[in-house]
Every structure is written in C-alpha cells, then in structure tokens.
Amino acid sequence: MMRILLFIIYIIVFILNVECRSKILSVGNRLIGMNSTSKGLLIIPGLGSHDRSKIVVNNLEYLERFPVFQQNWDCMVHIFANSSSLTKKIYTKIEKFGCRIIHAKGRLVTYNLKSVVPSYIKQNHYKYVFILLDDVQLCSTAKFPPAKTGIMKDYAKLKCSFNLTDYLNIFDYNNITLSSPRMFGIHRDFKYRDMLCYPNSVPNTAGCVAHYMEMFAYIMTQRAYIKLWELFSPKTNPYGWGYDMWYDGFGNKTVKGHKIAVINKYGAVHGDLSVDYSKQKRVDPTSQETKYAAMLAQEKYFANKFNIPLEKFRAYTTRQTNEYNQYLENELNKCTNIIYNVP
C-alpha cells in the first residue's frame, strides 16, 4: 500500500513539474522543439528612447503574423534608455511576445551584442540570427511621392512588404550567410550605402551579392554571427565603426561558403522619412572623429594581438564596393552576382 501511495505521489510531482516547465518556456522561450532547423533569434541590440520603443513593438507585432516566427523564434531586447523614459505599458507589450528584456543602461550596441556569446547561440540551436536596430521599421506608414527611378523607386510597394518566411527561403536557396533587405531612408553621405538603397533592375530576381553591408537589419547564419561577434571589441571600439568594412574580408577567411547579399525584393525603412535626416536626434552624440579614431585603434590592436589584418580587409571592401558603385553611378544598376527567387 505504501509503495502504491509513493508511486502516486511521484506521478503527481512529475506532472506538476512538467506543467511548471511548460509555463516558464511559454514566457521565456518561444520555441516549440529545441532542434528545429528553422530556429532563430531576434536581437534588438539597443532600445534607446520611448519613440523607438513604438517601432520595436510594431516590428514584433508585424513578425508575429508569420508562423515560423511564432513557433521557432526567440527574441531579446537590450534596453539602454533610462527606465523612466519607457512606460510600463511598453515593457508589458514587449514581454507579451515572450521577449527576454535585458537592462543595459547607457551601454552601446557593440557591448550588448558582445554579451550574446557564441555558446548561447550554439546551445539553443539557432540557425538564424536577426539583428534589428530600434529605428528600423519592417512596416512603415510614412507616405512619400512616387518615384520612377532612384533610391525611392518602389517605396510604396515595398514599405510593408517584408515576408520573413519567403526571405528565409531565399536566404537558404541562395546559400547566403549574411543579408539585409533593401533600406529606405538611409542618409547617403557614405557612398558605400548605395548598394543597400537601389532596386535590382534584373527581372524576376530577389537581390544581389554585395561586399559591404551596414548593420540595420542583419539576417545571418549561426556561423556568420559568431564570426561577427569575434570582431566586436567594445572596450577598444564601442561605436560600431569599421565592423561592416572588415567583415567581408574576415568572413572570406573564416565562414565556409561566405556570401553577403542584399535581398532587395523586400524593403525596410530607417528612421523617420517625414523628418529631414539632419534634424533627427541621434541617441549617440559621439563625434565622427572619435569614432574613426576608435576604428583605427581596433585595427592596430587586432594586428598586434591576433595578427588579423583588419586594415587590409577594409581596403579590400573599399575596392570591391567602388566597383559595384560604378554600376549605380552609370545608371546600369545591375549586379554581376544575382540572388534568385525560390522556384
């Protein structure tokens, strides 16, 4: 009789434990099935203001429409804004999506990304990592006059076009390791950004292979993320300058099948198109001179400490990107390496 009673107690404890674990997973981990081949992690590496919190929430609501995101993706939001600048309602909305909130007051994006270590990515079997800045909109309501050519061409069609499911299919079909959708609203004082802005003139294709990719909305493989993580050196260079210039050369040597691509079949919007870029308030007021000096300091540090020639990688990216930009300047607007739609 005692054995039967103990057995019943054991069964009850076991059931309660399973129920408890399932409730914890429903809040802290959105995944169903730890070994899903399409498992991904969305990282918002720095939420800096109340206005941008609205963009983050809108992006989460937009992504929730895709079953692949609902079932197979986790998310984390690093908040470096003062807690008082965000309402309790915003926190509740973010938590509603099962996102892990990490308070990182005053810490810049590179510090926050450096905290998402490779062991965490591997242990959770993330096939994809999606780094999405807090001022990038996957679906924009801003209106803009129709343009037949140039960087705003097709804006009305693409401003709410982002389809995560098809994007990942294109990503996999073309064996891409790091990608970005086409970006609207980028200030083009830096010429390398052009490749992120222009449409692809080749009919029935999804995008173009690139050599430079500024971080706005990175979707990448696990291996590609880990190698980007290895480049981050926030103590020497906390501002994010240089990483996009070094990555192509570094990835060529360290990522099997390395391929960067703009999937310009889909678009996203940076900032507020209704406000002139020069008048938009910057969260990080650090001068360009300070950022550039930090970039050079990291190049020197990596050369001496790890024998990694970041300066050469930057020169390589510059040459490759200048060749691509010749197409844009001559209005040929074609790329030599096409990204194809999935048949």
N, C-alpha and C positions, 0 to 999 in steps of 0.2 A: 504493500500500500504506500509506504514511504517513497519507494522508487518511482511509483506512478506519479505521486504528488510532485516530486523533484523534477520529473520529466515535463510535467505540465507547466511548472514554473519556468523551466528553461525555455520552452516554446514561447511562452508569453514574453519573456525578456528579449528573446531573439526577434520577435515580431515588432516589439516597440523600438528596438534598436534600428531595424531596417526602416521603419516609418520616420524615425528621427533623422536618420541619414538622408532620406529622400527629401525631407523638408529643407535641410541645410543645403543640399545640392540645388534645389529649386531657386534659392536666393543667391547663393554664391557661385554657382556654376550652371550655366545654361545648357550644358551638353547632355545629350542622351546617348550613351555609348562612347566609352573612352577611346576606342580605337577607330573612330570614324575617319575615313580617308579624306573627308572634306572639312575636318575640324579647323576652325580658325580663331584668331584672337584679334579683336579690335582694340587699338590703343589710342586714346585721346591723351597725348603726352603733356598737355598743359592747358588747363582751363583758366583763363585769366581775368574774366570780367562777367558781370551779370548779362550784358548784351550777348556775349558769346555763348553763355550757357543756354540761351534760347536756340542758337544754331545747333549746339550739341544735342539738345533734346529733340529738335526737329529731325536731325540726322538719324537718331536712334529710332524714332517713330517711322521714318522712311524705310530704314533697313528691316524693321520688323515685318514688313509686308512680304519678305522673301522667306519661305520655309527653311531654306538652307541656313539662314542666319538665326532663325528662331530655335532650330533644333541642334545646330552643330557649332555655334559660335559663342565664345565668351567675350566679355569686354571689361576694360578697366579705364577709369578716368582719373588722371592726375590733376589735382586742383592746386594751383599756386596762387590763386587770388586770396585776398583776405576773406575769411569765413563770413564776415559781416556783410560783404558785398553780394553774397548769394543768399537767396531766400530759402527757407526750409522747404518750400514747395518745389524748388529746383532739385534739391537733394532727393526728395521723395520721388520725383519723376525719373531721375537717373537710376535710383535704386529699383524702381518698378521694372526696369529692363534687365534686372539681375546683374547690373554692372558693379564691379568692385571699385569703390571710391578710395583713392589714396590722397591724403592731405600732404601737400608738398609746398607749403607756403614759401613763396619767393624763389623756389628752385626752377631753373630754366629747363627747357625741353630736353637738352642733352643729358642732364643729370637724371631726369625721370626715365628716359629711355635706357640709360646705363643701369638703372635699377631692375629692369626687366631682363634678367640674366638668361643665358642660353640653357642652363639646367632646367629652369622653369618652363621654357618653350618646349624642350625635349620631353620632359616628364609628362606634360599634358598633351603630347602628340599633336601639336599644332602644325598643320600642313601649310597654312597661310597666316601671315601677319599683316594686318591692315593698320598703318599709321595714318591717322586723320587729324589734321590740325583743327583747332577750335574755331577758326574763322573761315573754314571751307564748307560750303553748302552743297550737299548732294542734290538738293532740290531747291531752286531759287524762285521766289515770286517776283523778283525785280523785272521791270519791263525795260526794253531797250529798242531803239529804232531798228527796223530790219536792215541788214547789210548783205549785199550780194557777194562781196569779196572780203578778204582780210580776216583779222582775228575774231571778229564778232559774227562772221557768217554762220548761219545755222543755230545761233544762240537760242532762239525761240523754240526750236525743235529739240535742243539738247539740254536745256536748263533743268529739266526734270526727267531726264532720260535714263539715269543710271540704273542698270539692272545687274544686281550682284550675281545672280545665277548665270546669266549669259556671259558676264565679264569673266567669271572664273572658268567657264568652259573655254572661252577664247584664250585665256591665260594658259590653261593646260594644253590645249590643242596646239598652240604655237611654242610650247616649251619655254615660256618666259619665266625669268627668275625675279625680275623687279619691274614694276609697271606703275603707270599713272593714267587716269582719264585725262582727256583734253581739259585745259584750265581756261576759264574766262575770268577777267578781272585782275590779271597779273600786271603789275606795273613793269613795263618793258625797258627800264633803264639798264637792265643787264641783258645783253643780246642773246645769251645762251638760252634764255627763257622762251625764245621764239618757237622752238620745236614743241613746246607744251601748248601753244596757243593756236596754231594753224590747223585747218581741216586737212584731211587727206584727199587729194584730188583723184586718186585711183579708184574707179568704181567698184562697189561690192567688196571692199576690204575693210578691215577693222582698225588699222593703225599702222605704225611704223617703228622699226627698230631705231633706237637712239643711243647716244653715248653720254649724254648729260641728262640728269633727272633731278630737278629741285624737289625738295620734300614739301608737298602739300597734301597729297593723298596717295601714299605708297601702298601698293598691294604686292607682297613678295613671298617667296618661299621661305621655309624654315631656315635653310642653309644661307640664303641671301641675307636674312635678318641677322643671323649670328655673325656674319662677316661685317655687316654694317655696325653691329654692336661692338665688334673688336676695334673699329676705327674711333669710336667715341672716346674722347679724352677730356671730360668736362673740367678737370682741375687745371688743365693747360688751355683748353679752348672750349669754353662753355656756351658760346654764342651760335654754334651751328654752321659757321662759315667753313667752307672747304670740303666738307664731307661729300657733298654731291659732285665736287670736282675730282675727288680722289677715288670715288667708288668704282668707276668703270675699270680703271687700271688695276685696282686691287681685286675686284671681282673676277677679272680675266685670269688672275693667277690663283684664286682661292675657291671659286664657286664653279663646280662642274656644270658645263652647259650654260655658262653665264650669258644672259640676254636681257637687256633693258629695252623696254618698249613703251610708247605712248599708245594707249588704246583709245583713239580719238573717235571711235564710234559712240562713245559716251562722254558726257561732259560733267564738270563740277565748277562751282563759282567761288572765287577767292574774294573775301572782303565784301564791301557794300558797293554795288555798282552805281547806286544813286548818289554817292558822295565821292568827290574828287579824291584820288589816292593821296595827294599831297596834304589833304586836310584830315585824313583819317588818323585817329590817335593810335600810336604804337604802344603796345604793352611794354616792350623792352626799349628804353630810350638810348641804349648804348650807341656811341658814335661808330661810323663805318671804319674810321681809323683804328679804333680799339679792336674791333672785330678782325680786321685784316692783320693786325699785329699778332693776335692770338692764333690765327691760322698759320702764320709763318713760324710762330713758336712751336706749334704742334709738328709741323714738318721737320723742324730741327730736332725736336725731341724723339720722334719716331725713327729718324735716320740714325741718331746716336744710340738709342736704347734698343731698337728692334731691327735695325738695318733695313727698314722699309722706306723706299724712296717716294714719299708722298709728293714731293715737288715734281718728280718725273711723271707721276700719274696725272697730276694737274695739267702739265704741259701736253700730255697725250690727249686728254679730254678736250683741251682747247683746240688742238689741231683737228680732231675728228668733228667737233661741233662746228667749227668755222666752215668746213667743207659742206656740212648739211645746210648751214645758214645761207650758203651761196644759192642754193635752190630757192629758198624763200625770197631772197633779195632780187633774184631774177624772175620771180613770179612763176617759176616752174612748179614749185610746191609739190614735188614728188620725192619719194624716198626710194633708195635702192633696195632696201630690205623690207618687204611688206609683211604685215600681220594680217592673217586671213580669218574670216568668219568660219565658224564650225559648220561643216556641210550638213 
